Amino acid sequence: MTPGRKQQGQYSEELVAIPPFGLEGQLVLPSLCRAVIIFAHGSGSSRNSPRNRHVASALQQIGFGTLLFDLLTESEAGNRELVFDVELLAERLLLATTWLGQRMERMPPRIGYFGASTGAAAALVAAAQPDCPVGAIVNRGGRPDLAGAALPRVVAPTLLIVGSLDREVLGLNRQAMAHMRCKSKLLVVPGATHLFEEAGTLDQVIDHAGTWFSQHLLDGEAVNVSG
């Protein structure tokens, strides 16, 4: 067993350092891995985001592998310009995607992106690259508008989830969606604010994300997303 890897039932959990910058992350894989969801966190957050970790844990329970990683190094994370540099964040996301594919070359999984806040824009910019293998995207409380000219080039089916009380971001998502040519859907969670801190709202995000990823990464295979 690789150092740093733990076996938990039918899953393996490993702390990783993604080259060439040594970006720290946590990779959790089921024994039979068909799809892995890579998380792109928002500004001021990290791989330890409690909301993303909660979503990742739920997706693991329904059979997905997950990769949560820091898009910036520890020294870079204090630079506010880099934190909001969507192009740079997208490059790091592509690095992680390529690394994952190479690491699992014997059984390359299907890839999904789960973006939040500015990480949502990074996911879309990365997905717009012609060689990006991502098969589905879910963005929670995201800023897809920051993806700008990349929006019409995204081909992966994209689900945008926004809280009904996050009115400014909801408007920005509607504007961004108007520029997208891929299969896309805007889902509004009633009574939720930007961080989905209200009771039950993050669970709704999990249900919708699980369904979307199952439909587009597992060829419509039925998966119980309710726990």
C-alpha positions as CSV (number, residue, x, y, z in Angstrom):
1,M,0.0,0.0,0.0
2,T,1.3,3.5,-0.9
3,P,2.6,5.5,2.0
4,G,-0.1,7.9,3.2
5,R,-2.9,5.8,1.8
6,K,-5.6,4.3,4.1
7,Q,-8.0,1.6,3.2
8,Q,-11.6,2.2,4.5
9,G,-13.9,-0.6,3.6
10,Q,-14.3,-0.5,-0.2
11,Y,-12.5,2.9,-0.4
12,S,-8.9,4.0,-0.4
13,E,-8.0,7.4,1.0
14,E,-4.7,9.0,0.1
15,L,-3.0,12.3,0.8
16,V,-1.4,13.5,-2.5
17,A,0.9,16.2,-3.8
18,I,0.1,17.1,-7.4
19,P,3.2,18.0,-9.5
20,P,4.9,20.2,-10.5
21,F,3.9,22.6,-7.6
22,G,3.2,20.0,-5.0
23,L,-0.5,21.0,-4.6
24,E,-1.8,19.2,-1.6
25,G,-4.9,17.1,-1.9
26,Q,-7.0,14.2,-0.7
27,L,-7.9,11.5,-3.2
28,V,-10.7,9.0,-2.2
29,L,-11.4,6.1,-4.6
30,P,-13.8,3.2,-4.5
31,S,-12.5,-0.2,-5.3
32,L,-14.3,-0.2,-8.6
33,C,-13.9,3.4,-9.8
34,R,-16.0,4.5,-12.8
35,A,-15.9,8.3,-12.2
36,V,-14.0,10.8,-10.1
37,I,-15.3,14.3,-9.2
38,I,-12.6,16.9,-8.9
39,F,-13.5,19.9,-6.7
40,A,-12.5,23.5,-7.4
41,H,-13.0,25.6,-4.3
42,G,-13.7,29.3,-4.2
43,S,-11.7,32.3,-3.1
44,G,-10.5,32.2,0.5
45,S,-11.2,28.5,0.8
46,S,-9.1,25.4,0.5
47,R,-9.3,21.6,0.1
48,N,-10.6,21.6,3.7
49,S,-13.8,23.5,2.9
50,P,-16.4,21.9,5.2
51,R,-19.1,22.3,2.6
52,N,-17.1,20.7,-0.2
53,R,-16.0,18.0,2.1
54,H,-19.6,17.3,3.0
55,V,-20.6,17.1,-0.6
56,A,-17.5,14.9,-1.4
57,S,-18.4,12.5,1.4
58,A,-22.0,12.1,0.1
59,L,-20.8,11.5,-3.4
60,Q,-18.4,8.8,-2.2
61,Q,-21.3,7.1,-0.5
62,I,-23.0,6.7,-3.9
63,G,-20.0,5.4,-5.6
64,F,-17.9,8.3,-6.9
65,G,-14.3,8.9,-6.3
66,T,-13.3,12.4,-5.2
67,L,-10.3,14.7,-5.4
68,L,-10.2,17.8,-3.2
69,F,-7.0,19.8,-3.6
70,D,-5.5,23.2,-3.1
71,L,-5.4,25.2,-6.3
72,L,-2.6,27.4,-4.9
73,T,0.5,26.6,-2.9
74,E,0.6,27.8,0.7
75,S,2.8,30.8,-0.3
76,E,0.5,31.7,-3.2
77,A,-2.7,31.5,-1.2
78,G,-1.9,34.8,0.6
79,N,-1.8,36.7,-2.7
80,R,-5.3,38.2,-3.4
81,E,-4.5,38.7,-7.1
82,L,-3.8,35.0,-7.5
83,V,-6.8,34.0,-5.5
84,F,-9.0,35.7,-8.1
85,D,-6.9,34.7,-11.2
86,V,-9.4,32.5,-12.9
87,E,-7.1,31.6,-15.7
88,L,-4.4,30.4,-13.3
89,L,-6.9,28.5,-11.2
90,A,-8.2,26.8,-14.4
91,E,-4.6,25.8,-15.3
92,R,-4.1,24.2,-11.9
93,L,-7.4,22.3,-12.4
94,L,-6.2,21.0,-15.7
95,L,-2.9,20.0,-14.1
96,A,-4.8,18.0,-11.5
97,T,-7.0,16.4,-14.2
98,T,-4.0,15.3,-16.3
99,W,-2.2,14.0,-13.2
100,L,-5.3,11.9,-12.2
101,G,-5.6,10.5,-15.7
102,Q,-1.9,9.5,-15.8
103,R,-2.0,8.1,-12.3
104,M,-4.9,5.8,-13.2
105,E,-3.9,5.0,-16.8
106,R,-4.8,1.3,-16.4
107,M,-8.4,2.3,-15.7
108,P,-8.9,6.0,-16.6
109,P,-12.1,7.2,-14.9
110,R,-14.7,9.6,-16.2
111,I,-14.1,13.0,-14.8
112,G,-16.6,15.5,-13.3
113,Y,-15.9,19.0,-11.9
114,F,-17.7,20.4,-8.9
115,G,-17.0,24.1,-8.6
116,A,-17.9,26.7,-6.0
117,S,-17.7,30.5,-6.1
118,T,-14.7,31.5,-8.2
119,G,-13.8,27.8,-8.6
120,A,-17.0,27.5,-10.7
121,A,-15.5,29.9,-13.2
122,A,-12.2,28.0,-13.1
123,A,-14.0,24.7,-13.8
124,L,-15.7,26.3,-16.9
125,V,-12.5,27.8,-18.2
126,A,-10.7,24.5,-17.8
127,A,-13.6,22.6,-19.4
128,A,-13.5,24.9,-22.4
129,Q,-10.1,23.7,-23.4
130,P,-10.3,21.3,-26.4
131,D,-8.3,18.5,-24.7
132,C,-10.1,18.6,-21.3
133,P,-11.8,15.2,-20.7
134,V,-14.4,16.5,-18.2
135,G,-17.8,14.9,-18.8
136,A,-20.0,16.9,-16.5
137,I,-19.9,20.0,-14.3
138,V,-21.9,21.0,-11.3
139,N,-21.4,24.5,-9.8
140,R,-22.7,25.5,-6.4
141,G,-23.2,29.2,-5.7
142,G,-20.8,29.9,-8.5
143,R,-19.6,32.8,-10.5
144,P,-19.8,31.4,-14.1
145,D,-19.8,35.0,-15.4
146,L,-16.1,35.2,-14.5
147,A,-15.5,32.5,-17.2
148,G,-16.2,35.2,-19.8
149,A,-15.4,34.2,-23.4
150,A,-14.9,30.6,-22.4
151,L,-18.6,30.0,-21.8
152,P,-19.7,29.3,-25.4
153,R,-16.8,26.8,-25.7
154,V,-17.9,24.5,-22.8
155,V,-19.3,21.3,-24.2
156,A,-19.7,19.3,-20.9
157,P,-23.3,19.2,-19.5
158,T,-23.4,21.9,-16.8
159,L,-25.7,22.2,-13.8
160,L,-25.7,25.6,-12.0
161,I,-27.1,25.5,-8.5
162,V,-27.9,28.8,-6.7
163,G,-29.8,29.7,-3.6
164,S,-33.0,31.7,-4.1
165,L,-31.9,34.3,-1.6
166,D,-28.5,34.8,-3.3
167,R,-30.1,37.2,-5.7
168,E,-27.1,38.9,-7.2
169,V,-25.3,35.6,-7.9
170,L,-28.6,34.2,-9.2
171,G,-28.8,37.0,-11.8
172,L,-25.1,36.5,-12.8
173,N,-25.8,32.8,-13.3
174,R,-28.8,33.6,-15.6
175,Q,-26.7,36.0,-17.6
176,A,-23.8,33.4,-17.9
177,M,-26.2,30.6,-18.9
178,A,-27.5,32.7,-21.8
179,H,-24.0,32.5,-23.3
180,M,-23.6,28.7,-22.9
181,R,-24.2,26.4,-25.8
182,C,-23.8,23.1,-24.0
183,K,-26.6,21.3,-22.2
184,S,-27.2,23.4,-19.2
185,K,-29.6,23.8,-16.3
186,L,-30.1,26.4,-13.6
187,L,-31.5,25.0,-10.4
188,V,-32.7,27.3,-7.7
189,V,-32.8,26.0,-4.1
190,P,-35.6,27.7,-2.2
191,G,-34.6,29.6,1.0
192,A,-30.9,29.2,0.5
193,T,-28.3,32.0,0.7
194,H,-24.8,32.0,-0.9
195,L,-23.2,29.4,1.4
196,F,-26.2,27.1,1.7
197,E,-26.0,27.2,5.4
198,E,-29.7,26.9,6.0
199,A,-31.1,23.6,7.2
200,G,-31.4,21.0,4.4
201,T,-30.3,23.3,1.6
202,L,-26.8,21.7,1.2
203,D,-28.5,18.2,1.2
204,Q,-30.5,19.4,-1.8
205,V,-27.3,20.4,-3.6
206,I,-26.0,16.9,-2.9
207,D,-29.1,15.2,-4.3
208,H,-29.1,17.3,-7.5
209,A,-25.3,17.0,-8.0
210,G,-25.5,13.2,-7.5
211,T,-28.3,12.9,-10.0
212,W,-26.5,15.1,-12.6
213,F,-23.2,13.3,-12.3
214,S,-25.0,9.9,-12.5
215,Q,-26.8,10.8,-15.6
216,H,-23.9,12.2,-17.5
217,L,-20.9,10.2,-16.2
218,L,-22.6,6.8,-15.6
219,D,-24.8,6.7,-18.7
220,G,-27.9,7.3,-16.8
221,E,-27.4,4.5,-14.3
222,A,-29.8,4.8,-11.4
223,V,-28.0,5.8,-8.2
224,N,-29.7,6.4,-4.8
225,V,-28.7,10.0,-4.0
226,S,-31.0,10.3,-0.9
227,G,-28.8,8.2,1.4
